[in-house]
Amino acid sequence: MKKLVFLGFVFCAATFAAEQSTVVVGLASNFSEVSTGSSNPYGGYFKDGVTLALKHSEAKLRARGIIITTQEFDYGTSDIKVLEATRKAIASPAIAVLGYNYSSNALLAAPLHHESKLPMLTPSATANRLGSFGRYVHMASFSNAFMGETLARVAKSKLNASKAVVLPAANCAYCSDLAESFSSHFQKLGGSVVVNLPILNDDTVFSDVIEKLKLQKFDVVFIPNQELTSARLIAALSKAGVKVPFMGADGWGNVGQEFFGILNDAKFSGFSTSHWHPDLKDKASLDFIASYKASFGKMPNDTSVLAYDSMLLLVEAILKSKTLDREAVENALNQMASFKGVTGKFVMAANQPPRKSLVLLKTNNKKFQIVDSISPQTKGAL
């Protein structure tokens, strides 16, 4: 069922009533179901980031006499519901849709958005194919190719690894795509993938994996899965005596309350990547944290900051649009060459993911700690 949500603050004063134009932005996400791969409420942090971005855009919107309302399209954890939600968004008055937070969701929605000419902007999906899909499909995050290459370089230069085990979730588009990106770059750097063992997102017993790994020699384990799946797998392997470093990507999250809760007292070392971390000391990040905590009474996570940046980017496109319709917003999105957000500077070009920095994290004392910030321009320095 469609739900039209009028946010609790007013973007334009009553004196401008005669000049106001109301536009609808769709929000597509899992707002209602518990995920087996990641902690919830995913939709809560997503909506909070959007809400804060619209609040901070109030002055710009007022100057143009624009009111933005949001309409939710909830797809839970079902692929079929993703398609249903996308069709509802297409039939709605939305001039653009923000969401489809996982790669598997975004890859299902993208062809329908492209065909119907309804712009979509995914805050966090990193699948390589999304970046080159064509018009009406936009990313606000770096790609799996960039993460895979960065992590392969870390494995070779920082960990001196030469043999890797890769354990992707087979029923996760993000996981398989990221596994392929890491494996390809690791092999180009002279490493070898001694075994690639697919698992499933909802697996909780890994005895078969453990038995197969006992027959192999390796010095790093790459786990390109979502938060909870990764934590369960690391816990099982650590308990079974695997002592080599583990590696993952942005699917591990950057705060890790549930991640480390599942791991309990497991002893392991690991590296992962993220779009942002709350320990970053730049002014944009500190201001965002303070505003988010004041508004919602909790610390933000990577989901909320990506939603915040993405909504601000979409607001800029709407403000630059010559008319308030789908095609005008699409044209404005394609004409944007750069954008500065909390997660850093976006350098954008048609038919490719934005170029932006990622944060390299190390697990230490049940925390994710910043090791480095790596941009596409400096990745060769690793």
ABEGO torsion letter per residue (X at the ends): XBBBBBBABBABBAAAAAABBBBBBBBBBBAABBBAABBOBAAAAAAAAAAAAAAAAAAAAAAAGBBBBBBBBBAEABAAAAAAAAAAAAABABABBBEGABAAAAAAAAAAAAAAGBBBBBAABABAAAAAAEBGBBBABBBAAAAAAAAAAAAAAAAGBABBBBBBBAABAAAAAAAAAAAAAAAAAGBBBABBBBBBAABABAAAAAAAAAABBBABBBBABBAAAAAAAAAAAAAAGBABBBBBBAAAEAAGAAAAAAAEABBBBBBBBBABBAABABAAAAAAAAAAAAAAGBBBBAAAAAAAAAAAAAAAAAAABABBBAAAAAAAAAABABBBBAAEBBBBBBGBBBBBBBBBBBBBGGBBBBABBBBAAAAAAX
